[in-house]
Amino acid sequence: MKRLRYLDFSVFVPLYGVLGLLWMALYSATQFGQAGEAIRQAAYIIVGTVVMFFFTALDYRHLKKLSIPLYGVTLAALGLVLVAGQSVNGSQRWLDLGPLGTFQPSELAKLTTIVVGATLLSGKMSFKRFLTTGAALGPLFLMILIQPDLGTSLVLVFVGGLMAYVAGVNGTFLFSLAGLGAAALPLVLKEYQRDRLMVFVNPDIDPKGMGYQLVQSETAIGSGGILGKGLLRGHMTQHGFVPENWTDFIFTVVGEELGLLGGIGMLLMFCLLFLLVMYAGYRSVDRFGGLLCTGVATLLVFQVFVNVGMTIGLAPVVGLPLPFGSYGGSAILVYMAAIGIVASVRIQSRVPEEPLSDSAHPSMEGPALCSLAGELN
């Protein structure tokens, strides 16, 4: 607990700015047929805060030892969801925990990918180490892909790929692998996923069917104008014209009721949070901490880009939640745990020469993130 005296609170400012703004949007969205869900979301945020400060107080270097049990728990949960998980809209992604609600193991897989990837890639880079990392993360990707959950599968690929690049893997090689994966994508897509891609290209081909949600989303955001219609005053939000707008389409509420300025304000807070996460990695005392921060930053920027993009027609609808905003306890807990890990990395960079954790200071397995750019040249 002595480490907490070096806590840098700056990362929490944009975090709680985003949480506050998006909770208000969710409160507004749930007034139509979902009353009470906002209170439950507030409870998730409170529990998430406790989880975040637990990981903040924990010396992040202990995560190396915890990576194996975390990986095992995640694999077991993903296997269980395929056998006994709840199916919603054709996807089997949730475990029923009784009075505790439901749990989505694919959200935990995002954090597991970051921790396990950072652990394996923090050593001296070699082709064998890269293959080992791919072999470890591959089962997570495949088990999520067959749920099916294409969006989360792509998140794992993107996060793992960027972490590998920062760790020193050749960019051309990674780009070639990505190209091969993209070429094979049509072979694994379900029919409804192909329909979503067609709707993304041209929403007007099925405006009352597969394209309905996108058309309504763009209409709601466009109707907000510059200043918005005001909280609880959005016609399309308050009358349920945008399906699932308290989950993956929460940005439509921001666009309609808070307008262009509200949307830009939200994105600016996300940008500040991203920069602070990257700065924590830049100042990290070791390679492991730098890679952890890289993974968290990549996770946030990818999901924000895809989620906002799919509500305005710049990305296909793939079912990815908006970090800290879309309704659901699993995602909130995972994202806030990730920010806690970043805060722990930042603490260690502010600690004087003698570390205050009980464990000995690890030897440097490689340069900190601030010098990784030089390795790549």
VOKOLMI-663874 format. One line per 3 residues: number of its first residue (from 1); their letters; for each residue x, y, z of C-alpha. Coordinates in nm, 3 decimals, decimal comma, m for minus. Example, Ala and Ser with C-alpha at 12.3 -4.5 7.8 and 13.67 -1.06 7.14 Angstrom:
2
1	AS	1,230/m0,450/0,780 ~ 1,367/m0,106/0,714 .
***
This chain:
377
1	MKR	0,000/0,000/0,000 ~ 0,300/0,232/0,036 ~ 0,316/0,243/m0,343 .
4	LRY	m0,010/0,439/m0,350 ~ 0,162/0,752/m0,224 ~ 0,308/0,779/m0,577 .
7	LDF	m0,031/0,741/m0,746 ~ m0,083/0,967/m1,047 ~ m0,452/1,064/m1,054 .
10	SVF	m0,440/1,220/m1,400 ~ m0,557/0,904/m1,579 ~ m0,874/0,896/m1,368 .
13	VPL	m0,990/1,243/m1,477 ~ m1,086/1,157/m1,838 ~ m1,195/0,810/m1,725 .
16	YGV	m1,463/0,941/m1,492 ~ m1,550/1,213/m1,742 ~ m1,631/0,941/m1,997 .
19	LGL	m1,811/0,731/m1,735 ~ m2,026/1,025/m1,624 ~ m2,119/1,134/m1,976 .
22	LWM	m2,201/0,787/m2,100 ~ m2,395/0,695/m1,784 ~ m2,621/0,995/m1,844 .
25	ALY	m2,671/0,877/m2,202 ~ m2,752/0,526/m2,081 ~ m2,994/0,665/m1,821 .
28	SAT	m3,177/0,849/m2,099 ~ m3,178/0,548/m2,330 ~ m3,324/0,315/m2,066 .
31	QFG	m3,626/0,533/m1,995 ~ m3,803/0,358/m2,284 ~ m3,879/0,006/m2,165 .
34	QAG	m3,554/m0,051/m1,974 ~ m3,609/0,150/m1,656 ~ m3,382/0,040/m1,374 .
37	EAI	m3,091/m0,071/m1,592 ~ m2,912/0,260/m1,532 ~ m2,912/0,188/m1,157 .
40	RQA	m2,762/m0,153/m1,222 ~ m2,500/0,005/m1,446 ~ m2,411/0,248/m1,165 .
43	AYI	m2,360/m0,053/m0,938 ~ m2,128/m0,206/m1,198 ~ m1,928/0,117/m1,207 .
46	IVG	m1,892/0,116/m0,827 ~ m1,773/m0,247/m0,826 ~ m1,548/m0,165/m1,121 .
49	TVV	m1,392/0,117/m0,923 ~ m1,305/m0,127/m0,643 ~ m1,153/m0,367/m0,899 .
52	MFF	m0,959/m0,083/m1,060 ~ m0,801/0,030/m0,735 ~ m0,716/m0,330/m0,645 .
55	FTA	m0,509/m0,358/m0,963 ~ m0,370/m0,010/m0,903 ~ m0,240/m0,113/m0,561 .
58	LDY	m0,107/m0,444/m0,695 ~ 0,247/m0,432/m0,831 ~ 0,179/m0,502/m1,200 .
61	RHL	0,492/m0,722/m1,220 ~ 0,306/m0,988/m1,023 ~ 0,081/m1,031/m1,327 .
64	KKL	0,356/m1,238/m1,489 ~ 0,302/m1,507/m1,226 ~ m0,075/m1,471/m1,251 .
67	SIP	m0,082/m1,495/m1,631 ~ m0,095/m1,878/m1,636 ~ m0,390/m1,916/m1,396 .
70	LYG	m0,565/m1,624/m1,568 ~ m0,518/m1,798/m1,903 ~ m0,652/m2,126/m1,762 .
73	VTL	m0,961/m1,962/m1,611 ~ m1,034/m1,780/m1,936 ~ m1,002/m2,095/m2,147 .
76	AAL	m1,227/m2,285/m1,905 ~ m1,489/m2,009/m1,912 ~ m1,483/m1,991/m2,292 .
79	GLV	m1,519/m2,369/m2,312 ~ m1,808/m2,366/m2,066 ~ m1,994/m2,097/m2,259 .
82	LVA	m1,980/m2,314/m2,572 ~ m2,135/m2,603/m2,379 ~ m2,382/m2,434/m2,144 .
85	GQS	m2,387/m2,067/m2,237 ~ m2,692/m1,852/m2,300 ~ m2,775/m1,781/m2,663 .
88	VNG	m2,899/m1,434/m2,762 ~ m2,966/m1,331/m3,122 ~ m2,790/m1,641/m3,252 .
91	SQR	m2,470/m1,594/m3,049 ~ m2,377/m1,805/m2,748 ~ m2,163/m1,570/m2,538 .
94	WLD	m2,295/m1,552/m2,181 ~ m2,281/m1,765/m1,866 ~ m2,578/m1,749/m1,631 .
97	LGP	m2,458/m1,677/m1,275 ~ m2,803/m1,683/m1,116 ~ m2,870/m1,386/m0,887 .
100	LGT	m2,538/m1,228/m0,992 ~ m2,664/m1,192/m1,348 ~ m2,461/m1,303/m1,651 .
103	FQP	m2,092/m1,308/m1,733 ~ m1,933/m1,274/m2,078 ~ m1,601/m1,466/m2,090 .
106	SEL	m1,501/m1,304/m2,420 ~ m1,460/m0,974/m2,234 ~ m1,219/m1,141/m1,990 .
109	AKL	m1,032/m1,279/m2,292 ~ m0,939/m0,922/m2,392 ~ m0,759/m0,864/m2,063 .
112	TTI	m0,606/m1,212/m2,076 ~ m0,469/m1,142/m2,425 ~ m0,296/m0,828/m2,298 .
115	VVG	m0,146/m0,990/m1,987 ~ m0,037/m1,315/m2,154 ~ 0,086/m1,133/m2,465 .
118	ATL	0,293/m0,888/m2,260 ~ 0,437/m1,172/m2,052 ~ 0,551/m1,374/m2,354 .
121	LSG	0,666/m1,080/m2,567 ~ 0,862/m0,905/m2,292 ~ 1,155/m1,140/m2,331 .
124	KMS	1,420/m1,124/m2,604 ~ 1,233/m1,134/m2,933 ~ 1,279/m1,433/m3,161 .
127	FKR	1,071/m1,618/m3,416 ~ 1,021/m1,901/m3,168 ~ 0,889/m1,656/m2,907 .
130	FLT	0,651/m1,509/m3,165 ~ 0,520/m1,856/m3,253 ~ 0,478/m1,938/m2,884 .
133	TGA	0,273/m1,622/m2,836 ~ 0,057/m1,704/m3,137 ~ 0,004/m2,060/m3,014 .
136	ALG	m0,103/m1,931/m2,672 ~ m0,343/m1,666/m2,799 ~ m0,477/m1,868/m3,092 .
139	PLF	m0,719/m2,083/m2,884 ~ m0,876/m1,771/m2,733 ~ m0,935/m1,633/m3,082 .
142	LMI	m1,083/m1,957/m3,217 ~ m1,314/m2,023/m2,921 ~ m1,458/m1,673/m2,950 .
145	LIQ	m1,487/m1,691/m3,328 ~ m1,709/m2,002/m3,313 ~ m1,954/m1,847/m3,061 .
148	PDL	m1,978/m1,664/m3,310 ~ m1,832/m1,326/m3,209 ~ m1,635/m1,188/m3,501 .
151	GTS	m1,593/m0,841/m3,347 ~ m1,419/m0,960/m3,031 ~ m1,207/m1,204/m3,233 .
154	LVL	m1,080/m0,914/m3,443 ~ m1,007/m0,718/m3,125 ~ m0,777/m0,997/m3,002 .
157	VFV	m0,597/m1,009/m3,338 ~ m0,552/m0,633/m3,351 ~ m0,433/m0,603/m2,991 .
160	GGL	m0,196/m0,898/m3,017 ~ m0,060/m0,778/m3,351 ~ 0,016/m0,425/m3,229 .
163	MAY	0,183/m0,559/m2,915 ~ 0,397/m0,791/m3,129 ~ 0,496/m0,500/m3,354 .
166	VAG	0,599/m0,286/m3,057 ~ 0,792/m0,583/m2,916 ~ 1,001/m0,595/m3,233 .
169	VNG	0,828/m0,827/m3,480 ~ 0,874/m0,718/m3,841 ~ 0,584/m0,503/m3,956 .
172	TFL	0,583/m0,637/m4,313 ~ 0,557/m0,992/m4,180 ~ 0,263/m0,899/m3,956 .
175	FSL	0,092/m0,714/m4,240 ~ 0,130/m1,021/m4,464 ~ m0,030/m1,240/m4,197 .
178	AGL	m0,316/m0,991/m4,166 ~ m0,366/m1,004/m4,543 ~ m0,386/m1,383/m4,538 .
181	GAA	m0,638/m1,367/m4,257 ~ m0,851/m1,114/m4,444 ~ m0,845/m1,336/m4,753 .
184	ALP	m0,973/m1,631/m4,549 ~ m1,243/m1,425/m4,374 ~ m1,522/m1,496/m4,627 .
187	LVL	m1,479/m1,867/m4,556 ~ m1,571/m1,832/m4,189 ~ m1,841/m1,566/m4,204 .
190	KEY	m2,197/m1,666/m4,118 ~ m2,477/m1,563/m4,353 ~ m2,600/m1,284/m4,126 .
193	QRD	m2,243/m1,150/m4,101 ~ m2,220/m1,135/m4,481 ~ m2,555/m0,953/m4,481 .
196	RLM	m2,415/m0,697/m4,237 ~ m2,122/m0,631/m4,467 ~ m2,359/m0,580/m4,758 .
199	VFV	m2,569/m0,341/m4,551 ~ m2,255/m0,154/m4,451 ~ m2,173/m0,102/m4,819 .
202	NPD	m2,532/0,000/m4,900 ~ m2,781/0,040/m4,611 ~ m3,063/0,112/m4,858 .
205	IDP	m3,069/m0,245/m4,990 ~ m3,268/m0,353/m4,681 ~ m3,375/m0,037/m4,491 .
208	KGM	m3,653/m0,216/m4,298 ~ m3,455/m0,531/m4,225 ~ m3,081/m0,571/m4,174 .
211	GYQ	m3,023/m0,203/m4,253 ~ m3,289/m0,071/m4,016 ~ m3,063/m0,021/m3,715 .
214	LVQ	m2,796/0,164/m3,913 ~ m3,050/0,388/m4,089 ~ m3,219/0,476/m3,759 .
217	SET	m2,881/0,534/m3,594 ~ m2,764/0,777/m3,861 ~ m3,101/0,955/m3,852 .
220	AIG	m3,088/0,996/m3,473 ~ m2,732/1,129/m3,471 ~ m2,800/1,363/m3,762 .
223	SGG	m3,113/1,502/m3,598 ~ m2,913/1,615/m3,295 ~ m2,738/1,889/m3,489 .
226	ILG	m2,463/2,086/m3,320 ~ m2,608/2,134/m2,970 ~ m2,841/1,835/m2,947 .
229	KGL	m3,202/1,820/m2,832 ~ m3,118/1,799/m2,463 ~ m3,094/1,508/m2,221 .
232	LRG	m3,419/1,306/m2,207 ~ m3,556/1,507/m2,500 ~ m3,438/1,304/m2,797 .
235	HMT	m3,745/1,191/m2,990 ~ m3,587/0,880/m3,138 ~ m3,413/0,788/m2,813 .
238	QHG	m3,716/0,832/m2,590 ~ m3,952/0,644/m2,823 ~ m3,729/0,346/m2,894 .
241	FVP	m3,669/0,405/m3,265 ~ m3,303/0,292/m3,240 ~ m3,287/m0,076/m3,134 .
244	ENW	m3,041/m0,169/m2,857 ~ m2,932/0,191/m2,806 ~ m2,840/0,123/m2,442 .
247	TDF	m2,584/m0,138/m2,551 ~ m2,371/m0,121/m2,866 ~ m2,551/0,187/m3,005 .
250	IFT	m2,521/0,413/m2,699 ~ m2,341/0,675/m2,912 ~ m2,669/0,746/m3,092 .
253	VVG	m2,803/0,888/m2,765 ~ m2,499/1,113/m2,731 ~ m2,539/1,231/m3,090 .
256	EEL	m2,912/1,303/m3,070 ~ m2,940/1,452/m2,722 ~ m2,597/1,615/m2,678 .
259	GLL	m2,528/1,691/m3,043 ~ m2,203/1,729/m3,232 ~ m2,041/1,912/m2,940 .
262	GGI	m2,130/1,632/m2,699 ~ m1,992/1,369/m2,937 ~ m1,669/1,562/m2,991 .
265	GML	m1,636/1,617/m2,616 ~ m1,668/1,243/m2,555 ~ m1,408/1,162/m2,821 .
268	LMF	m1,168/1,422/m2,680 ~ m1,192/1,261/m2,335 ~ m1,120/0,924/m2,492 .
271	CLL	m0,822/1,076/m2,675 ~ m0,686/1,220/m2,350 ~ m0,728/0,884/m2,178 .
274	FLL	m0,546/0,712/m2,465 ~ m0,257/0,960/m2,449 ~ m0,222/0,916/m2,073 .
277	VMY	m0,217/0,537/m2,111 ~ 0,054/0,565/m2,376 ~ 0,250/0,808/m2,158 .
280	AGY	0,242/0,554/m1,873 ~ 0,391/0,301/m2,115 ~ 0,649/0,554/m2,235 .
283	RSV	0,764/0,609/m1,876 ~ 0,752/0,241/m1,781 ~ 1,058/0,106/m1,602 .
286	DRF	1,053/m0,220/m1,798 ~ 0,942/m0,377/m2,123 ~ 0,659/m0,571/m1,960 .
289	GGL	0,490/m0,254/m1,832 ~ 0,530/m0,083/m2,166 ~ 0,365/m0,372/m2,349 .
292	LCT	0,077/m0,383/m2,098 ~ 0,005/m0,016/m2,165 ~ 0,035/m0,070/m2,540 .
295	GVA	m0,225/m0,347/m2,521 ~ m0,468/m0,138/m2,313 ~ m0,430/0,166/m2,540 .
298	TLL	m0,483/m0,049/m2,852 ~ m0,791/m0,211/m2,700 ~ m0,947/0,127/m2,621 .
301	VFQ	m0,874/0,301/m2,950 ~ m0,982/0,004/m3,164 ~ m1,314/m0,041/m2,987 .
304	VFV	m1,396/0,330/m2,978 ~ m1,318/0,363/m3,348 ~ m1,524/0,059/m3,450 .
307	NVG	m1,818/0,128/m3,216 ~ m1,858/0,493/m3,311 ~ m1,785/0,408/m3,674 .
310	MTI	m2,061/0,149/m3,696 ~ m2,321/0,397/m3,563 ~ m2,242/0,650/m3,836 .
313	GLA	m2,180/0,409/m4,122 ~ m1,799/0,413/m4,121 ~ m1,764/0,052/m3,999 .
316	PVV	m1,980/m0,260/m4,029 ~ m2,198/m0,360/m3,734 ~ m1,996/m0,623/m3,546 .
319	GLP	m2,139/m0,603/m3,194 ~ m1,852/m0,432/m3,013 ~ m1,945/m0,225/m2,706 .
322	LPF	m1,832/0,131/m2,648 ~ m1,576/0,116/m2,362 ~ m1,718/0,239/m2,030 .
325	GSY	m2,053/0,320/m2,193 ~ m2,245/0,025/m2,333 ~ m2,462/m0,154/m2,079 .
328	GGS	m2,304/m0,463/m1,923 ~ m2,107/m0,556/m1,613 ~ m1,844/m0,782/m1,771 .
331	AIL	m1,710/m0,509/m1,999 ~ m1,704/m0,241/m1,727 ~ m1,509/m0,465/m1,490 .
334	VYM	m1,254/m0,563/m1,756 ~ m1,193/m0,209/m1,884 ~ m1,157/m0,066/m1,534 .
337	AAI	m0,922/m0,347/m1,435 ~ m0,714/m0,256/m1,742 ~ m0,696/0,109/m1,634 .
340	GIV	m0,592/m0,008/m1,285 ~ m0,302/m0,199/m1,441 ~ m0,197/0,114/m1,631 .
343	ASV	m0,210/0,315/m1,307 ~ 0,012/0,053/m1,141 ~ 0,266/0,084/m1,424 .
346	RIQ	0,262/0,462/m1,380 ~ 0,315/0,429/m1,004 ~ 0,629/0,220/m1,049 .
349	SRV	0,779/0,480/m1,283 ~ 0,734/0,742/m1,008 ~ 0,878/0,532/m0,725 .
352	PEE	1,231/0,631/m0,615 ~ 1,527/0,406/m0,699 ~ 1,450/0,152/m0,427 .
355	PLS	1,118/m0,020/m0,521 ~ 0,861/m0,029/m0,242 ~ 0,706/m0,362/m0,339 .
358	DSA	0,797/m0,670/m0,137 ~ 0,948/m0,843/m0,439 ~ 1,290/m0,760/m0,573 .
361	HPS	1,307/m0,526/m0,870 ~ 1,314/m0,747/m1,183 ~ 1,605/m0,732/m1,413 .
364	MEG	1,539/m0,540/m1,731 ~ 1,432/m0,796/m1,992 ~ 1,455/m0,532/m2,259 .
367	PAL	1,441/m0,157/m2,295 ~ 1,137/0,035/m2,175 ~ 0,875/0,140/m2,427 .
370	CSL	1,043/0,476/m2,472 ~ 1,338/0,304/m2,638 ~ 1,146/0,041/m2,836 .
373	AGE	1,114/0,276/m3,132 ~ 1,490/0,267/m3,170 ~ 1,486/m0,113/m3,179 .
376	LN	1,237/m0,117/m3,464 ~ 1,449/0,103/m3,692 .
***
